[in-house]
Amino acid sequence: MKISNTLIAFMLMTLSMPLFSQGLDGRLSIRLRAGSNAISVKDKDNRSSLQYYPADGATRRAKGKGYANDFVTLGANYDFGKESLFFSPGLWFTGTNVSLYNRDGNYSGNSKYNMTYLQIPLLVKYKSSKELADNLTWYVSGGPQVGLKLSESLNTRDGKGDYAHFWSMANYDTNTDPTRGRNGNGGPTALFNPLYVSFMLNGGVEYKLSDDFALFGGLSLDFGITNVLNPNLMFYNTNPKFYDGEVSITDLLKVRHNLVGLDLGVRF
């Protein structure tokens, strides 16, 4: 099934939930999340491409001023259930970034990439029936989410795109990077995976202002499961004696999102 059809089906399901949840408590929430993306980077082979291709040198998370990774989310959830236990699906728009350092022979430098996702969290939520103080209760929620990539781009501010080997490789840019700006796809290909799957944990407190309105805030954790790099991006085979068949960038390099931030919102 195409992503567009999946998205339409999910939106119709979400909009129809009040109809299917007759007899259950149901409430809509709007939230703003923001924080740090503590990406994890695992390089399976840090040898230079001069020694072995497609090892492609050593890659790790970039460090230094301007290369911190952050994120911001604006989204909505619809909670429905009974008493303290709720199912809480949602639609969230998230913008984040990934900074990478790559060293390969005489090549060495950082690059930063921006991406946006439409996240579909499918959470189970527990809300305490006991108050911590007047009108103040606590909650926890957890479950999987699927992120559909909406866009990806190279961050070129303040020279952050000066050394963007992986971007050149994905876009088959031999003008910027003549030696390594090729890929095995034979043309421009997305650098990042169209799907991003993770497991979420959220917890915090809710303050009831009235029977129909409450404020909430807490901590949000989003642990990446899938590699955010595109498994269909192939290395260019400069010398067939090095390996047999195609080698994907995800065969040698694994990058995962890990979002940690504050969660603030209103519930109706």
C-alpha positions as CSV (number, residue, x, y, z in Angstrom):
1,M,0.0,0.0,0.0
2,K,1.3,3.5,-0.8
3,I,2.1,5.9,2.0
4,S,-0.5,8.3,0.8
5,N,-3.3,5.7,1.0
6,T,-2.1,4.6,4.5
7,L,-2.1,8.2,5.7
8,I,-5.6,8.8,4.3
9,A,-6.9,5.7,6.0
10,F,-5.4,6.6,9.3
11,M,-6.8,10.1,9.2
12,L,-10.3,8.8,8.5
13,M,-9.9,6.3,11.3
14,T,-8.8,9.1,13.7
15,L,-11.6,11.4,12.7
16,S,-14.2,8.6,13.1
17,M,-13.0,7.5,16.6
18,P,-15.6,9.6,18.5
19,L,-18.3,7.6,16.6
20,F,-16.7,4.2,17.5
21,S,-16.0,5.2,21.1
22,Q,-19.6,5.7,22.1
23,G,-19.9,4.8,25.8
24,L,-16.2,5.5,26.4
25,D,-14.7,8.6,27.8
26,G,-13.0,10.6,25.0
27,R,-10.9,13.8,25.1
28,L,-8.8,15.6,22.5
29,S,-5.4,17.0,23.4
30,I,-3.0,19.5,21.6
31,R,0.7,19.3,22.5
32,L,4.0,21.0,21.9
33,R,7.2,18.9,22.4
34,A,10.7,20.2,22.2
35,G,14.1,18.9,23.2
36,S,17.3,17.1,22.1
37,N,17.8,14.4,19.5
38,A,20.5,12.2,21.1
39,I,21.2,10.3,17.9
40,S,23.1,7.1,18.0
41,V,25.7,6.3,15.2
42,K,27.2,2.8,14.7
43,D,29.8,2.4,12.0
44,K,30.4,-1.2,11.2
45,D,33.6,-0.7,9.2
46,N,35.8,2.4,9.8
47,R,38.5,1.5,7.2
48,S,39.3,4.0,4.5
49,S,37.7,3.5,1.1
50,L,41.3,3.4,-0.2
51,Q,41.8,0.2,1.8
52,Y,38.4,-1.4,1.2
53,Y,35.4,-0.1,-0.6
54,P,32.6,0.5,0.4
55,A,34.0,1.0,4.0
56,D,33.8,4.7,3.4
57,G,36.0,5.7,6.3
58,A,35.0,6.4,9.9
59,T,31.6,8.0,10.7
60,R,30.3,9.2,14.1
61,R,28.1,11.9,15.6
62,A,29.4,15.4,14.9
63,K,30.4,17.5,17.8
64,G,31.0,21.2,18.4
65,K,29.2,24.5,18.2
66,G,26.2,24.4,15.8
67,Y,26.1,20.6,15.5
68,A,23.8,19.8,18.4
69,N,20.7,17.9,17.3
70,D,17.3,19.1,18.5
71,F,13.6,18.6,17.6
72,V,10.2,20.3,17.9
73,T,6.7,18.7,17.6
74,L,3.2,20.0,17.2
75,G,0.5,17.4,17.4
76,A,-2.9,16.1,18.6
77,N,-4.1,13.0,20.3
78,Y,-7.5,11.6,20.9
79,D,-7.8,9.6,24.2
80,F,-10.7,7.2,24.7
81,G,-11.2,4.6,27.3
82,K,-12.8,3.9,30.7
83,E,-11.8,5.1,34.1
84,S,-7.9,5.3,34.2
85,L,-6.9,3.3,31.0
86,F,-7.1,4.9,27.6
87,F,-6.0,4.3,24.0
88,S,-4.3,7.4,22.6
89,P,-3.6,7.6,18.9
90,G,-2.4,10.8,17.3
91,L,-1.0,12.8,14.5
92,W,2.2,14.8,15.2
93,F,4.4,17.0,13.0
94,T,8.0,16.8,14.0
95,G,11.1,18.6,12.7
96,T,14.5,17.3,13.7
97,N,18.1,17.1,12.5
98,V,21.1,14.8,12.3
99,S,24.8,15.8,12.4
100,L,27.5,13.5,11.2
101,Y,31.3,13.5,11.1
102,N,33.1,11.5,8.4
103,R,36.8,10.9,8.0
104,D,38.0,9.0,4.9
105,G,41.7,9.4,3.9
106,N,42.3,13.1,3.2
107,Y,38.6,13.8,3.5
108,S,37.4,15.0,7.0
109,G,34.5,17.1,8.2
110,N,31.0,17.6,9.6
111,S,27.6,17.9,7.9
112,K,24.1,18.5,9.3
113,Y,20.8,17.4,7.8
114,N,17.2,18.5,8.5
115,M,14.1,16.3,8.2
116,T,10.4,16.6,8.9
117,Y,8.0,13.7,9.8
118,L,4.4,13.1,10.2
119,Q,4.4,10.8,13.3
120,I,1.5,8.5,14.1
121,P,1.8,7.4,17.8
122,L,-0.4,4.5,19.0
123,L,-0.1,4.9,22.7
124,V,-1.7,3.2,25.8
125,K,-2.2,5.7,28.6
126,Y,-2.8,5.3,32.3
127,K,-4.1,8.3,34.3
128,S,-4.1,8.0,38.1
129,S,-7.5,8.5,39.8
130,K,-5.7,9.7,42.9
131,E,-4.8,13.4,43.1
132,L,-1.3,14.5,44.0
133,A,-2.8,17.8,45.1
134,D,-6.1,19.6,44.4
135,N,-7.0,19.0,40.8
136,L,-3.5,17.6,40.1
137,T,-3.0,14.0,38.8
138,W,-0.3,12.1,37.1
139,Y,-0.2,10.0,33.9
140,V,2.1,7.7,31.9
141,S,1.8,6.5,28.3
142,G,3.8,4.3,26.0
143,G,3.7,2.5,22.7
144,P,5.0,2.5,19.1
145,Q,4.9,5.2,16.6
146,V,5.5,5.3,12.8
147,G,7.0,8.4,11.3
148,L,6.4,9.2,7.6
149,K,9.2,11.4,6.2
150,L,7.8,14.6,4.6
151,S,11.1,16.3,3.7
152,E,14.9,16.1,3.9
153,S,17.4,18.8,3.3
154,L,21.1,19.7,3.8
155,N,21.7,22.4,6.4
156,T,23.9,24.9,4.6
157,R,23.9,27.7,7.3
158,D,27.4,28.8,8.6
159,G,29.2,26.3,6.4
160,K,27.5,23.2,7.9
161,G,27.0,21.9,4.3
162,D,30.7,22.4,3.3
163,Y,31.5,18.7,3.9
164,A,28.4,16.7,3.1
165,H,29.8,13.5,1.6
166,F,26.6,11.4,2.2
167,W,24.4,14.1,0.7
168,S,26.7,14.3,-2.4
169,M,26.6,10.5,-2.6
170,A,22.8,10.4,-2.4
171,N,22.3,13.1,-4.9
172,Y,25.0,11.8,-7.3
173,D,26.8,15.1,-7.0
174,T,30.2,14.5,-8.7
175,N,30.8,18.2,-9.1
176,T,31.1,18.8,-5.4
177,D,32.7,15.4,-4.6
178,P,34.2,13.9,-7.8
179,T,35.8,10.9,-6.1
180,R,33.0,9.8,-3.8
181,G,29.9,11.7,-5.1
182,R,28.5,8.7,-6.9
183,N,26.1,5.9,-5.8
184,G,25.2,2.5,-7.1
185,N,21.7,3.7,-8.0
186,G,23.0,5.7,-10.9
187,G,21.2,8.9,-10.0
188,P,19.7,11.0,-7.2
189,T,18.3,8.9,-4.3
190,A,16.9,9.9,-0.9
191,L,19.5,9.8,1.8
192,F,17.0,9.1,4.6
193,N,14.5,6.3,5.1
194,P,10.9,7.2,4.3
195,L,9.8,5.4,7.4
196,Y,10.9,6.0,11.0
197,V,9.7,3.6,13.7
198,S,10.3,4.1,17.4
199,F,9.0,3.3,20.9
200,M,7.6,6.2,23.0
201,L,7.4,6.7,26.7
202,N,5.7,9.8,28.2
203,G,4.9,10.8,31.7
204,G,3.8,13.9,33.6
205,V,1.1,15.7,35.5
206,E,-2.3,17.1,34.5
207,Y,-4.0,20.1,36.2
208,K,-7.7,20.2,35.9
209,L,-9.1,23.8,35.4
210,S,-12.7,22.7,34.7
211,D,-14.6,19.6,33.8
212,D,-13.9,20.3,30.1
213,F,-10.4,21.8,30.2
214,A,-7.0,20.8,31.6
215,L,-3.3,21.7,31.2
216,F,-0.6,19.0,31.2
217,G,3.2,18.8,31.1
218,G,5.9,16.2,31.4
219,L,8.8,14.3,29.9
220,S,8.8,12.6,26.5
221,L,11.2,9.9,25.4
222,D,11.3,8.5,21.8
223,F,13.6,5.6,21.3
224,G,14.5,4.9,17.6
225,I,14.2,1.3,16.4
226,T,14.8,1.7,12.6
227,N,17.8,3.0,10.8
228,V,17.0,6.6,9.6
229,L,19.2,6.1,6.6
230,N,17.7,4.9,3.3
231,P,18.2,1.1,2.8
232,N,17.8,1.6,-0.9
233,L,20.8,3.9,-1.2
234,M,23.6,1.8,-2.7
235,F,27.4,2.3,-2.8
236,Y,29.1,2.7,-6.1
237,N,31.1,-0.3,-7.0
238,T,34.5,1.1,-8.0
239,N,36.2,-2.3,-7.9
240,P,34.2,-5.5,-8.1
241,K,37.0,-7.5,-6.4
242,F,36.1,-5.8,-3.1
243,Y,32.6,-7.4,-2.8
244,D,30.0,-9.3,-4.6
245,G,26.6,-7.7,-5.3
246,E,25.2,-4.5,-4.0
247,V,26.0,-3.0,-0.7
248,S,23.5,-0.6,0.9
249,I,24.6,2.4,3.1
250,T,22.6,0.7,5.9
251,D,24.7,-2.4,5.7
252,L,27.7,-0.5,7.1
253,L,26.2,2.5,8.9
254,K,23.3,2.7,11.4
255,V,21.9,6.0,12.6
256,R,18.9,6.2,15.0
257,H,16.9,9.1,16.4
258,N,16.5,9.3,20.2
259,L,14.3,12.2,21.2
260,V,14.3,13.5,24.7
261,G,12.2,16.5,25.5
262,L,9.5,18.4,27.4
263,D,5.9,17.9,26.6
264,L,3.3,20.7,27.2
265,G,-0.3,20.9,26.1
266,V,-4.0,21.4,26.7
267,R,-6.7,18.8,27.0
268,F,-10.4,19.4,26.1
